[in-house]
Amino acid sequence: MNKALLSLAIGGFGIGLTEFVIMGILPDIALAFDISIPVAGHFISAYALGVVVGAPILTGFGSKWPADKVLLVLMLWFTVFNTLSAFATGYNSFMIVRFLSGLPHGAFFGIGAVVAGKLSKKGKEAKGIAIMFSGLTFANLLGVPLGTYLGKNFDWSISFVMVGVVGVLAVLSVKFWMPALKKSSESNFLSDLKIFKRLELWLIILLTTIGTGGFFAWYSYISPLITEVAGHSPNVVSYAMVLAGLGMVIGNFIGAKLTEKFAPLNTVTIVLTLMVICLSLNTYLASDKVMVLVMTFIIGMVTFAISTPIQMLIIRASKGSETLGSSLNQSAFNIGNASGAYFAGLPIAMGYGYTSADWVGAAMAGSGILVAFSIFMLRNRKAKKVEKHVYS
């Protein structure tokens, strides 16, 4: 069972590596293809679009087969197209392979989260999901800095060869360590689509988009925050990314512990409140060379504490169609990725400085709290209706 969870973590490591390493080597890719950095940013959007499109579609098709076989196919797909990314020769070919590379991302995490919960002991489902997401956090701690170093000092394509190697390890681990499982969904895809009638599901998707968007508003502009605002040399950015990754690793397991103690929605609300506080504080502390690094670790820890509880929240809200609901949350996460970076960039473009991105992140996390309270109210209203029906 531990090996099965480890296989999911290895897959998560590969996914985290390919999603985030491109941010560090984007200037090198732009130079290789003779395009501007903003145009090269389209490659990040292409991957995110692949995640959004692939999550519900591949989950739907995969629901007909045993979950272990589906996870294996998804990792094979991931490995092939990420390896092909290293051999792209220009803008068009790289756009295509990045989109295709993103397609299995959401389905793997969506199905994997449900599988991780089922493989865990009763009452320890949050810990199982956290183990899977630990691969994503360790990718930020170890894989992304190494991949960025190799891409910058040798060739950008080596970073994606590295992703392909991790993909092969993930394929082998799923093949030999994952036990035989039942179909990822007991109902057919058309029946699964009925969950879209649930208001709470839509509110959780909105919560994920806005809440995690607050994280990406900060993370997308962490490099200029450290160099331009704090005055560090560019070399320090790599060490700061390691600090952020270490915070994410720790925060991921803290989030699991809090979920076991306070329930998913309560934990999400607590984490979002801490995000608002930390991001707001960072606007005042970022100019200090020491405190900006301390806050990088703290914000990484706080923000990634939301990953497990928010995944459990949507799994429970998608009862009967857990894998589809779980994969939709990954689509929402990537929409949050794009929207956080976009909205945070607006005040920067207006000349308000890089700390304004943290204010945007705090505002998005604060909006997430309002959505969380609306879910609380929706649940209370449902409970009162049930109570009224029982006593009538």
WORAGI-V489264 format. One record per backbone hydrogen bond with DSSP energy under -0.5 kcal/mol. CO is the residue of the C=O (numbers start at 1). NH is the residue of the N-H. If there is no record, write none. Layout:
co | nh
CO | NH
CO | NH
This chain:
co | nh
1 | 5
2 | 6
3 | 7
4 | 8
5 | 9
6 | 10
7 | 11
8 | 12
9 | 13
10 | 14
11 | 15
12 | 16
13 | 17
14 | 18
15 | 19
16 | 20
17 | 21
18 | 22
20 | 23
20 | 24
21 | 24
21 | 25
22 | 26
25 | 29
26 | 30
27 | 31
28 | 32
29 | 33
30 | 34
30 | 35
31 | 34
36 | 40
37 | 41
39 | 42
40 | 43
41 | 44
41 | 45
42 | 46
43 | 47
44 | 48
45 | 49
46 | 50
47 | 51
48 | 52
49 | 53
50 | 54
51 | 55
52 | 56
53 | 57
54 | 58
54 | 59
55 | 59
56 | 60
57 | 61
58 | 62
59 | 63
61 | 64
62 | 65
63 | 185
65 | 184
66 | 70
67 | 71
68 | 72
69 | 73
70 | 74
71 | 75
72 | 76
73 | 77
74 | 78
75 | 79
76 | 80
77 | 81
78 | 82
79 | 83
80 | 84
81 | 85
82 | 86
83 | 86
84 | 87
85 | 88
90 | 94
91 | 95
92 | 96
93 | 97
94 | 98
95 | 99
96 | 100
97 | 101
98 | 102
99 | 103
102 | 105
102 | 106
103 | 107
104 | 108
105 | 109
106 | 110
107 | 111
108 | 112
109 | 113
110 | 114
111 | 115
112 | 116
113 | 117
114 | 118
115 | 119
116 | 120
121 | 124
124 | 128
125 | 129
126 | 130
127 | 131
128 | 132
129 | 133
130 | 134
131 | 135
132 | 135
133 | 137
134 | 138
135 | 139
136 | 140
137 | 141
138 | 142
138 | 143
139 | 144
142 | 146
143 | 147
144 | 148
145 | 149
146 | 150
147 | 151
148 | 152
149 | 153
150 | 154
150 | 155
155 | 158
155 | 159
156 | 159
156 | 160
157 | 160
157 | 161
158 | 162
159 | 163
160 | 164
161 | 165
162 | 166
163 | 167
164 | 168
165 | 169
166 | 170
167 | 171
168 | 172
169 | 173
170 | 174
171 | 175
172 | 176
173 | 177
173 | 178
174 | 178
182 | 67
188 | 192
189 | 193
191 | 194
192 | 195
193 | 196
194 | 197
195 | 198
197 | 199
198 | 202
199 | 203
200 | 204
201 | 205
202 | 206
203 | 207
204 | 208
205 | 209
206 | 210
207 | 211
208 | 212
209 | 213
210 | 214
211 | 214
211 | 215
212 | 216
213 | 217
214 | 218
215 | 218
215 | 219
216 | 220
218 | 221
219 | 222
221 | 225
222 | 226
223 | 227
224 | 228
224 | 229
225 | 230
226 | 232
233 | 236
234 | 237
235 | 238
235 | 239
236 | 240
237 | 241
238 | 242
239 | 243
240 | 244
241 | 245
242 | 246
243 | 247
244 | 248
245 | 249
246 | 250
247 | 251
248 | 252
249 | 253
250 | 254
251 | 255
252 | 256
253 | 257
254 | 258
255 | 259
256 | 260
257 | 261
258 | 262
259 | 263
263 | 267
264 | 268
265 | 269
266 | 270
267 | 271
268 | 272
269 | 273
270 | 274
271 | 275
272 | 276
273 | 277
274 | 278
275 | 279
276 | 280
277 | 281
278 | 282
279 | 283
280 | 283
280 | 284
281 | 284
281 | 285
282 | 286
285 | 288
288 | 292
289 | 293
290 | 293
290 | 294
291 | 295
292 | 296
293 | 297
294 | 298
295 | 299
296 | 300
297 | 301
298 | 302
299 | 303
300 | 304
301 | 305
302 | 305
303 | 306
304 | 307
305 | 309
306 | 310
307 | 311
308 | 312
309 | 313
310 | 314
311 | 315
312 | 316
313 | 317
314 | 318
315 | 318
316 | 319
318 | 321
321 | 325
322 | 326
323 | 327
324 | 328
325 | 329
326 | 330
327 | 330
327 | 331
328 | 332
329 | 333
330 | 334
331 | 335
332 | 336
333 | 337
334 | 338
335 | 339
336 | 340
337 | 341
338 | 342
339 | 343
340 | 344
341 | 345
342 | 346
343 | 346
343 | 347
344 | 348
345 | 349
346 | 350
347 | 352
348 | 351
353 | 356
354 | 357
355 | 358
355 | 359
356 | 360
357 | 361
358 | 362
359 | 363
360 | 364
361 | 365
362 | 366
363 | 367
364 | 368
365 | 369
366 | 370
367 | 371
368 | 372
369 | 373
370 | 374
371 | 375
372 | 376
373 | 377
374 | 378
375 | 379
376 | 380
377 | 381
378 | 382
379 | 383
380 | 384
381 | 385
382 | 386
383 | 387
384 | 388
385 | 389
386 | 390
387 | 391
388 | 392
